[in-house]
């Protein structure tokens, strides 16, 4: 029998399945099997959900950065003026922008004026950052000029102002309302600089998907911003977008060469790199912690198999005296443990994928039950907890679960295989 039986033959599967479904009165450990099954299911589901949220959060965070900002800002290294201060303004900004646009892979180069002012409407005040930009450049910002998430018309941008949804909420404004911008660095007169106060019609209200952007940023036509901040004929920087922002470093030499020797870059990774590195480190730590949870759940298989081997000692002795080899006994009990791991992993994948798919509805229910405040966008930066399922993440969770389940099963299975049939039947 031992010479003609192939590994994992039909009768080995049959015996393993009989042991798994045996009742406690028959010497089975169905209760421990269920505990192991539930533990692995929950651990795998938790791992998949965490990986999906991690991937979704990074994708949403990066998308809001890249969709509402330039991938690299090109500014002047500056020159020292008569007052001894560094003047970083760019005078030939159209020339800079045109040369940068000619670089292969560059999709957008927009001259920009920036400044911080106080915004007012009736009795409401808030600080905002003004971006001065031409209408055609403003219309090429994916997260800003999105008609599905915005209110108003881009056609009237040049005769008004575009504000974030957070600014509109804080000031109680809507499209057609009037917003007052107050700058301490206003008109130059014989008696010094006086504050500048201008009133603009709200032409457009956008929602970029980032709380800090929507609550602090407004857009003015470029010439109006130059006049408001006393920067006629100059801009502060050239906002550049490229085809593949993840490889922004590869574009920099050509962009800087096109801009000129006085140009200097500031990429999106320079501004957000620290957060992304911290997020990556947190991801690695969470993966290790949840892998330990999978290991703990898999250890329940060991407990169940040890009890099964003890209860089935006489059966093992009889099977061995009938000619069953150590390898067959090992495979039978290996199947008992690995089947629990396989079924638990499959159930965990189903639960994890369903949770990640319907995470918005689940969080809405949790938020409703708790009375709100589960997700604070002012702290998290984005408005909702995103989840993005990636095949690689699911496969890594499956590989982790199955690998640990198979490894921990080997030890009690070897113990059963090495059991002496004489000792097993001594007291029978």
Secondary structure, DSSP 8 states (H G I E B T S, - for coil): -TTT--TT-HHHHHHHHHHHT--GGGT--HHHHHHHHHHHHHHHHHHHHHHHHHHHHHHHHHHHHHHHS-SEEEEE--EE-TTS-EE--BSSHHHHHHHHHTSTTEEEEEEEEEEEEEEEETTEEEEEEEEE--HHHHTT-TTTS-TTT-EE-GGGGGGSEEEEHHHHHHHT--TT-EEEEEESS--EETTEE--EEEEEEEEEEE--SBHHHHTTEEEE-HHHHHHHTT-TT-BSEEEEEES-GGGHHHHHHHHHHHH-TTEEEEEHHHHHHHHHHHHHHHHHHHHHHHHHHHHHHHHHHHHHHHHHHHHTHHHHHHHHHTT--HHHHHHHHHHHHHHHHHHHHHHHHHHHHHHHHTHHHHHHHHHHHHTS-SS-HHHHSBSS------HHHHHHHHHHHHHHHHHHHHHHHHHHHT--HHHHHTT-
